[in-house]
Structures are given as C-alpha cells and as structure tokens.
C-alpha cells in the first residue's frame, strides 16, 4: 500500500468482505463482491470476466471468503501472543504480543523458503519458537492484508464484545465496540441487568 489512507481503506474493505453475508446476493451484488475480491487479492486471485461469472465462480468466492474469515478470526484471537507468520514469498510478518502501545505489526525478510503449492503455506511460530501443528493454508491474498497492517498497532485489530465481529480501528483512541449501535445496545443490556438485581 502506498499511503496510510489506502491501507486503512484496504483493511476496512477486507474485513467487510470477510464478514458479509454473501449467500444470496443479487446479480449486481455478486458483480460488486467479485470485483472487490479481485482487487483485495490481486494478483493472487481474479475472475476473468465479472459479467460472465458462473455459479462455480461464485462457489469459489464463498470458499475463499470462508478461508479468509477463518484466518482473520485466528489472527484476532492470537493478538495477545508473540507470533511470526512465515510466508513463502520470503517475508515474515510478526507482532510482539499483547496490546501494548508499542506492539505493532511488522515485516522483515525471511530466511525460510517453502515449496510452492496451490495455496500459501504459513508457519505459525509461538514466542518459544516451538513449531505448531500445520494450520490450513489461507489464500495467497493474506499477504496483501499483512502488507496493509504493517506499522499499525496490534490493538487496531479487535473483536466487538457485543456482536463478535472483527473491526479495524486506526485511531489512537481506544475503541471497544465496532459501532455506536453495538455500544448503545450493550449499554442498554447492562442497565437492564442492573435493574433486575
């Protein structure tokens, strides 16, 4: 990503794509999401002609979406730890663990090279250096996702305690909920519980 604004826009669109309900979109909706995914994962994924896309193409989109969502959830659930993700295109994306102010997503060259397969293989290494069981390989496009995250604090990626969705907060201001709607609804629920006691 060339600018911070482009990175923020990319991250928000990536997270929105991962968490959107794409089961029964209109033909216009399909066209929009296919173009969006092609942009998000370029050059790792594309549909040649969006207007002529088939049901088979759409099933592939749904499959990629699920893999991206699973990966996004995994990353969000492991932000408190120290992690290194070794990509075959020789680079390592890492975070120092915890949500300290100085804990940021970083990228460095990798000495590890893995054989190319259909999907990107990522090696998760815990802080102790112990190799974990091989995880499912996410689509190649997560390289773009981490390129966009580079330099942002780990605290910028969070899960809303009300709706459970992952959201990106590029500001320094602490944000617990993904939206004012979730914040207000959670507040009303807390107030009702308090009154019942």
Secondary structure, 3 states (H helix, E strand, C coil): CCCHHHHHHHHHHHHHHHHCCCCCCCHHHHHHHHHHHHHHCCCCCCCCCHHHCCHHHHHHHHHHHHHHHHHHHHHHHCCCCCEEEEECCCEEEEECCCCCCCCECEEEECCCCCCCCCCCCCEEECCCCCECCCCCCCCCCHHHHHHHHCCCEHHHEEECCCCCCEEECCCCCCCCCCCHHHHHHHHHHHHHHHHHC
